[in-house]
Amino acid sequence: MNLSELLAYQSRKYPSKEGLVTLDDRITYAQWNQAVNQLAKALQRLGVNQNDKVVIHMSNTKEFVITYFAVQRIRAVAVPINAKFVFEEVSYIFNHCDGKVFLTDDLLFDQVSSLSEIYDGIFIKTKDSADGWLAFDELLQAEESSEVVSDANEEEEASILYTSGTTGKPKGVVFTHKNILAVASMMAVEMEMKPSSRMLHMMPLSHSAPLHLFLIGGTYVGATHVLAPTFSPDLLLELVSKERTTHFFGAPVAYLMTAKHPKVTETDLSWMKSWVYGGAPLSQSEVQFVQDQLDIDHLYCVYGLTEAGPNGTLLMPQEHASKAGSIGQRAALNCEIRLVDSEGQDVKPGEVGEILLKGEGNMKGYYKDEEQTEKAFRNRWLYTGDMAFKDNDGFFWVVDRKKDIIISGGLNIYPRETETNLLEHPHITDVALVGVPHPDWGETVKAFIIQDGTIEDIEAECRQYLHARLADYKIPRLYEEVTELPRNATGKLLKNKLREKARQV
C-alpha cells in the first residue's frame, strides 16, 4: 500500500460518498480521485518526475488535499509548509528542499509572488494565472481523469515536513509511505475512526498531526473530511453543529478559546466522538473548564513529535480526572517508549530521563543532514529531547525540553515547572523563563512576564507568589516585563530569541 493507492482504493469502494467538504464545495471520493488524476497528469506534462520536490503553500483547502495526493500519485515528494510563513521562511525551504514546483493560494500570492523571479521552477497558484505563474484550475481542466497508477513501494520517500526551527533554521523531516501509514492506522484505531466518521480539520494540514494522523488516518477508513481554512471558535461551533463532525484535533488554546465563547453552551456538540489535543498539556483546572463548557467527557491528549510521525503516548478520557497534565501511561499503537539517563540507561520511577520513541512511524531522517540524523537515532530509538519522569502509577509527565534546562549552581532547573506555576497567577497572562550566563553559578534564571497591568512590582509579586510553591533555587532572580513573547508561525515559543535578548542587557 502507498498513499496514492489508499485514495484510489477508497474512491473505488465509496465512489459517491462525500470525501471533502469545504465552505463552498462538497466533493465525493470519486470526484476527489479524478481531480488527483488530472493534476498528476498536468504535473507529469510539466516535467515533474519521481523524487522531485513539490512545495505546497496552502491553507486547508480542497486544492491542498488534491495536490498532496497528486504528488504521491506520480512518486514525487510533497513538501507542505505553513500558510503563515513569511517570504524569508518560504524562500529558505524552497531552496533547501531543492524545490521544483511551488503551489500557493491566490490569497497568499502577494507574499510569495517574487519567488518565480528568484528561482527556476514551476509556479502554480489558485484562481487566475499571473506572470510566471500557472493557474491551478486551468491545469486540471486541460487533462482527462483516467486513472494514473502509482506503483511506489512503502519504503519510498513520500514527504518532507519542516520543523518549527525554534533553535535555528528549520530541519526537513523525511517520511516514507510506510512511516505515514503506520501513524495514520494508529490514530484510526486509537480514535475508533469509521467510514461514518466526519473529520473536522481546522489546524494547518502542513503540520504532522493534522496531516498524518487525521487527514491520512481518516482517509485510511474512508471518512469524510470537513476543511476550514483557519480556526476560530465561531467557525468550530458552526461546523460541528452543521456538518455533524465526529473528530477534531486542536492545540489547547483552541479548546480554551472555544470554551469561553458565549454561544458554546447553546451549540449542539453531541455528534463529536473524539476531542483530541496535543502540542502542550492542559492543567486540571483547564480540563475541568473545557469539559464543563463543552459538556464533553471524551477528551484525549496525544503526545508525540514530528520526527516520530508523530507517534508517542495517549492520555485517555477517563484518566484526565486524576492525571491531567500527564501524557498518559502507555505508548500508542505501533510505538514503544523509554526514559533514559545521559548514559542511555533506563531511569527509575520518579527520576527524570529523556523520552525515547521507537516505531515504524519514526522519520527516515533529516533532509541533507546526516549528522543530525545520526544524533537523533541510536539503535532505532529516537531521542526526542523531551525530559520526563514516570510516577508510581506509571504515568509519564514531561518536565521540559532538554535544551531548555537551566543549570544554576549545579542544580537542574526545569523552566516549565516555574512557568506553569506563574501562569496560575490571576494577573499573569504569559511567561517564559530562560537561563542567562552568571560568573559564579554558571547560569541564572530570567523571567519574561506579560501581565494585565494590575501588578505594580512584578519581581516582588512573583517572588512572593512562588515562595510557598517552589524551592528557592527554582525562583527566577531576574525579571523583565514585555508586551509579547516571540513565537513562530505555529505558535511555538522562540526561547533562542529570548536568550539573545537577555544577553544584550
C-alpha positions, 0 to 999 in steps of 0.5 A, a space after each residue: 500500500 502507498 498513499 496514492 493507492 489508499 485514495 484510489 482504493 477508497 474512491 473505488 469502494 465509496 465512489 459517491 460518498 462525500 470525501 471533502 467538504 469545504 465552505 463552498 464545495 462538497 466533493 465525493 471520493 470519486 470526484 476527489 480521485 479524478 481531480 488527483 488524476 488530472 493534476 498528476 497528469 498536468 504535473 507529469 506534462 510539466 516535467 515533474 518526475 519521481 523524487 522531485 520536490 513539490 512545495 505546497 503553500 496552502 491553507 486547508 483547502 480542497 486544492 491542498 488535499 488534491 495536490 498532496 495526493 497528486 504528488 504521491 500519485 506520480 512518486 514525487 515528494 510533497 513538501 507542505 509548509 505553513 500558510 503563515 510563513 513569511 517570504 524569508 521562511 518560504 524562500 529558505 525551504 524552497 531552496 533547501 528542499 531543492 524545490 521544483 514546483 511551488 503551489 500557493 493560494 491566490 490569497 497568499 500570492 502577494 507574499 510569495 509572488 517574487 519567488 518565480 523571479 528568484 528561482 527556476 521552477 514551476 509556479 502554480 497558484 489558485 484562481 487566475 494565472 499571473 506572470 510566471 505563474 500557472 493557474 491551478 484550475 486551468 491545469 486540471 481542466 486541460 487533462 482527462 481523469 483516467 486513472 494514473 497508477 502509482 506503483 511506489 513501494 512503502 519504503 519510498 520517500 513520500 514527504 518532507 515536513 519542516 520543523 518549527 526551527 525554534 533553535 535555528 533554521 528549520 530541519 526537513 523531516 523525511 517520511 516514507 509511505 510506510 512511516 505515514 501509514 503506520 501513524 495514520 492506522 494508529 490514530 484510526 484505531 486509537 480514535 475508533 475512526 469509521 467510514 461514518 466518521 466526519 473529520 473536522 480539520 481546522 489546524 494547518 494540514 502542513 503540520 504532522 498531526 493534522 496531516 498524518 494522523 487525521 487527514 491520512 488516518 481518516 482517509 485510511 477508513 474512508 471518512 469524510 473530511 470537513 476543511 476550514 481554512 483557519 480556526 476560530 471558535 465561531 467557525 468550530 461551533 458552526 461546523 460541528 453543529 452543521 456538518 455533524 463532525 465526529 473528530 477534531 484535533 486542536 492545540 489547547 488554546 483552541 479548546 480554551 478559546 472555544 470554551 469561553 465563547 458565549 454561544 458554546 453552551 447553546 451549540 449542539 456538540 453531541 455528534 463529536 466522538 473524539 476531542 483530541 489535543 496535543 502540542 502542550 498539556 492542559 492543567 486540571 483546572 483547564 480540563 475541568 473548564 473545557 469539559 464543563 463548557 463543552 459538556 464533553 467527557 471524551 477528551 484525549 491528549 496525544 503526545 508525540 513529535 514530528 520526527 516520530 510521525 508523530 507517534 508517542 503516548 495517549 492520555 485517555 478520557 477517563 484518566 484526565 480526572 486524576 492525571 491531567 497534565 500527564 501524557 498518559 501511561 502507555 505508548 500508542 499503537 505501533 510505538 514503544 517508549 523509554 526514559 533514559 539517563 545521559 548514559 542511555 540507561 533506563 531511569 527509575 520511577 520518579 527520576 527524570 530521563 529523556 523520552 525515547 520513541 521507537 516505531 515504524 512511524 519514526 522519520 527516515 531522517 533529516 533532509 541533507 543532514 546526516 549528522 543530525 540524523 545520526 544524533 537523533 537515532 541510536 539503535 532505532 530509538 529516537 531521542 526526542 529531547 523531551 525530559 520526563 519522569 514516570 510516577 508510581 502509577 506509571 504515568 509519564 509527565 514531561 518536565 521540559 525540553 532538554 535544551 531548555 534546562 537551566 543549570 544554576 549552581 549545579 542544580 537542574 532547573 526545569 523552566 516549565 515547572 516555574 512557568 506553569 506555576 506563574 501562569 496560575 497567577 490571576 494577573 499573569 497572562 504569559 511567561 517564559 523563563 530562560 537561563 542567562 550566563 552568571 560568573 559564579 553559578 554558571 547560569 541564572 534564571 530570567 523571567 519574561 512576564 506579560 501581565 494585565 497591568 494590575 501588578 505594580 512590582 512584578 519581581 516582588 509579586 512573583 517572588 512572593 507568589 512562588 515562595 510557598 510553591 517552589 524551592 528557592 533555587 527554582 525562583 527566577 532572580 531576574 525579571 523583565 516585563 514585555 508586551 509579547 513573547 516571540 513565537 513562530 508561525 505555529 505558535 511555538 515559543 522562540 526561547 533562542 530569541 529570548 536568550 539573545 535578548 537577555 544577553 544584550 542587557 
